[in-house]
Amino acid sequence: MLKTTFEIAVLRCATLAAICLMSLPAAAQTSNNCAPRDQVVQRLAERYGESRQSIGIGQRGVVMETFASADTGSWTITITTPGGVTCLVASGQSFEFLAEALPVVDSDA
């Protein structure tokens, strides 16, 4: 369940990237930004101290994950194809862990 506007934006961005990458599966698999999932997860943990913070499933079984570090604020968005190839979609700094409530919706509109 999505809880924040940021998570919705991340999911939309990752879904768009997944659609683009799925249209070129051979190129995505040979890209320098792609590797087997276990290698990508290990590198994110060892090099950046990042662990998985969110997950979502997109079209054609593509899995989007957000990894982040509470200590450094670094973050990475990945997508993984059903074949197990994980590609880096975006990364950055200043990740914030949020748990915002949904806004109250007025049903008298």
Contact map, one row per residue, 1 for C-alpha under 8 A:
1110000000000000000000000000000000000000000000000000000000000000000000000000000000000000000000000000000000000
1111001100000000000000000000000000000000000000000000000000000000000000000000000000000000000000000000000000000
1111101000000000000000000000000000000000000000000000000000000000000000000000000000000000000000000011110000000
0111111100000000000000000000000000000000000000000000000000000000000000000000000000000000000000000111110000000
0011111110000000000000000000000000000000000000000000000000000000000000000000000000000000000000000000000000000
0001111111000000000000000000000000000000000000000000000000000000000000000000000000000000000000000000000000000
0111111111100000000000000000000000000000000000000000000000000000000000000000000000000000000000000000000000000
0101111111110000000000000000000000000000000000000000000000000000000000000000000000000000000000000000000000000
0000111111111000000000000000000000000000000000000000000000000000000000000000000000000000000000000000000000000
0000011111111100000000000000000000000000000000000000000000000000000000000000000000000000000000000000000000000
0000001111111110000000000000000000000000000000000000000100000001000000000000000000000000000000000000000000000
0000000111111111000000000000000000000000000000000000000000000000000000000000000000000000000000000000000000000
0000000011111111100000000000000000000000000000000000000000000000000000000000000000000000000000000000000000000
0000000001111111110000000000000000000000000000000000000000000001000000000000111000000000100000000000000000000
0000000000111111111000000000000000000000000000000000000001100001000000000000000000000000000000000000000000000
0000000000011111111100000000000000000000000000000000000000000000000000000000000000000000000000000000000000000
0000000000001111111110000000000000000000000000000000000000000000000000000000000000000000100000000000000000000
0000000000000111111111000000000000000000000000000000000001000100000000000000001000000000000000000000000000000
0000000000000011111111100000000000000000000000000000000000100000000000000000000000000000000000000000000000000
0000000000000001111111110000000000000000000000000000000000000000000000000000000000000000000000000000000000000
0000000000000000111111111001000000000000000000000000000000000000000000000000000000000000000000000000000000000
0000000000000000011111111001000000000000000000000000000000000000000000000000000000000000000000000000000000000
0000000000000000001111111000000000000000000000000000000000000000000000000000000000000000000000000000000000000
0000000000000000000111111111000000000000000000000000000000000000000000000000000000000000000000000000000000000
0000000000000000000011111111100000000000000000000000000000000000000000000000000000000000000000000000000000000
0000000000000000000000011111110000000000000000000000000000000000000000000000000000000000000000000000000000000
0000000000000000000000011111111000000000000000000000000000000000000000000000000000000000000000000000000000000
0000000000000000000011011111111001000000000000000000000000000000000000000000000000000010000000000000000000000
0000000000000000000000001111111001100000000000000000000000000000000000000000000000001000000000000000000000000
0000000000000000000000000111111101000000000000000000000000000000000000000000000000000000000000000000000000000
0000000000000000000000000011111111000000000000000000000000000000000000000000000000000000000000000000000000000
0000000000000000000000000000011111100000000000000000000000000000000000000000000000000000000000000000000000000
0000000000000000000000000000001111100000000000000000000000000000000000000000000000000011000000000000000000000
0000000000000000000000000001111111110001000000000000000000000000000000000000000000001111000000000000000000000
0000000000000000000000000000100111111011000000000000000000000000000000000000000000001110000000000000000000000
0000000000000000000000000000000001111111000000000000000000000000000000000000000000011100000000000000000000000
0000000000000000000000000000000000111111100000000000000000000000000000000000000100011100000000000000000000000
0000000000000000000000000000000000011111110000000000000000000000000000000000000000000000000000000000000000000
0000000000000000000000000000000000111111111000000000000000000000000000000000000000000000000000000000000000000
0000000000000000000000000000000001111111111100000000000000000000000000000000000000000100000000000000000000000
0000000000000000000000000000000000001111111110000010000000000000000000000000000000000000000000000000000000000
0000000000000000000000000000000000000111111111000000000000000000000000000000000000000000000000000000000000000
0000000000000000000000000000000000000011111111110000000000000000000000000000000000000000000000000000000000000
0000000000000000000000000000000000000001111111111110000000000000001000000000000000000000000000000000000000000
0000000000000000000000000000000000000000111111111110000000000000000000000000000000000000000000000000000000000
0000000000000000000000000000000000000000011111111100000000000000000000000000000000000000000000000000000000000
0000000000000000000000000000000000000000001111111000000000000000000000000000000000000000000000000000000000000
0000000000000000000000000000000000000000001111111100000000000000000010000100000000000000000000000000000000000
0000000000000000000000000000000000000000000111111110000000000000000110110000000000000000000000000000000000000
0000000000000000000000000000000000000000000111011111000000000000001111000110000000000000000000000000000000000
0000000000000000000000000000000000000000100110001111100000000000001110000000000000000000000000000000000000000
0000000000000000000000000000000000000000000000000111111000000000111100000000000000000000000000000000000000000
0000000000000000000000000000000000000000000000000011111000000000111100000000000000000000000000000000000000000
0000000000000000000000000000000000000000000000000001111100000000111000000000000000000000000000000000000000000
0000000000000000000000000000000000000000000000000001111110000011110000000000000000000000000000000000000000000
0000000000100000000000000000000000000000000000000000011111000011100000000000000000000000000000000000000000000
0000000000000000000000000000000000000000000000000000001111101111000000000000000000000000000000000000000000000
0000000000000010010000000000000000000000000000000000000111111111000000000000000000000000000000000000000000000
0000000000000010001000000000000000000000000000000000000011111100000000000000000000000000000000000000000000000
0000000000000000000000000000000000000000000000000000000001111100000000000000000001000000000000000000000000000
0000000000000000000000000000000000000000000000000000000011111110000000000000000011000000000000000000000000000
0000000000000000010000000000000000000000000000000000000011111111000000000000001111000000000000000000000000000
0000000000000000000000000000000000000000000000000000001111001111100000000000001111000000000000000000000000000
0000000000100110000000000000000000000000000000000000001111000111110000000000111100000000000000000000000000000
0000000000000000000000000000000000000000000000000001111100000011111000000000111000000000000000000000000000000
0000000000000000000000000000000000000000000000000001111000000001111100000011110000000000000000000000000000000
0000000000000000000000000000000000000000000100000111110000000000111110000011110000000000000000000000000000000
0000000000000000000000000000000000000000000000001111100000000000011111001111000000000000000000100000000000000
0000000000000000000000000000000000000000000000011110000000000000001111111110000000000000000000100000000000000
0000000000000000000000000000000000000000000000000100000000000000000111111100000000000000000000111000000000000
0000000000000000000000000000000000000000000000001000000000000000000011111000000000000000000000000000000000000
0000000000000000000000000000000000000000000000001000000000000000000011111100000000000000000011000000000000000
0000000000000000000000000000000000000000000000000000000000000000000111111110000000000000000011110000000000000
0000000000000000000000000000000000000000000000010100000000000000000111011111000000000000001111100000000000000
0000000000000000000000000000000000000000000000000100000000000000011110001111100000000000001111100000000000000
0000000000000000000000000000000000000000000000000000000000000000011100000111110000000001111100000000000000000
0000000000000100000000000000000000000000000000000000000000000001111000000011111000000001111000000000000000000
0000000000000100000000000000000000000000000000000000000000000001111000000001111100000111110000000000000000000
0000000000000100010000000000000000000000000000000000000000000111100000000000111110000111100000000000000000000
0000000000000000000000000000000000001000000000000000000000000111000000000000011111111110000000000000000000000
0000000000000000000000000000000000000000000000000000000000001110000000000000001111111100000000000000000000000
0000000000000000000000000000000000000000000000000000000000011110000000000000000111111000000000000000000000000
0000000000000000000000000000000000000000000000000000000000000000000000000000000111111000000000000000000000000
0000000000000000000000000000000000011000000000000000000000000000000000000000000111111100000000000000000000000
0000000000000000000000000000100001111000000000000000000000000000000000000000000111111110000000000000000000000
0000000000000000000000000000000001111001000000000000000000000000000000000000011110011111000000000000000000000
0000000000000000000000000001000011100000000000000000000000000000000000000000011100001111100000000000000000000
0000000000000000000000000000000011000000000000000000000000000000000000000001111000000111111000000000000000000
0000000000000100100000000000000000000000000000000000000000000000000000000001111000000011111000000000000000000
0000000000000000000000000000000000000000000000000000000000000000000000000001110000000001111100000000000000000
0000000000000000000000000000000000000000000000000000000000000000000000000111100000000001111110000000000000000
0000000000000000000000000000000000000000000000000000000000000000000000000111000000000000011111100000000000000
0000000000000000000000000000000000000000000000000000000000000000000000011110000000000000001111100000000000000
0000000000000000000000000000000000000000000000000000000000000000000000011110000000000000000111110000000000000
0000000000000000000000000000000000000000000000000000000000000000000111001110000000000000000111111000000000000
0000000000000000000000000000000000000000000000000000000000000000000001001000000000000000000001111100000000000
0000000000000000000000000000000000000000000000000000000000000000000001000000000000000000000000111110000000000
0001000000000000000000000000000000000000000000000000000000000000000000000000000000000000000000011111000000000
0011000000000000000000000000000000000000000000000000000000000000000000000000000000000000000000001111100000000
0011000000000000000000000000000000000000000000000000000000000000000000000000000000000000000000000111110000000
0011000000000000000000000000000000000000000000000000000000000000000000000000000000000000000000000011111000000
0011000000000000000000000000000000000000000000000000000000000000000000000000000000000000000000000001111100000
0000000000000000000000000000000000000000000000000000000000000000000000000000000000000000000000000000111110000
0000000000000000000000000000000000000000000000000000000000000000000000000000000000000000000000000000011111000
0000000000000000000000000000000000000000000000000000000000000000000000000000000000000000000000000000001111100
0000000000000000000000000000000000000000000000000000000000000000000000000000000000000000000000000000000111111
0000000000000000000000000000000000000000000000000000000000000000000000000000000000000000000000000000000011111
0000000000000000000000000000000000000000000000000000000000000000000000000000000000000000000000000000000001111
0000000000000000000000000000000000000000000000000000000000000000000000000000000000000000000000000000000001111
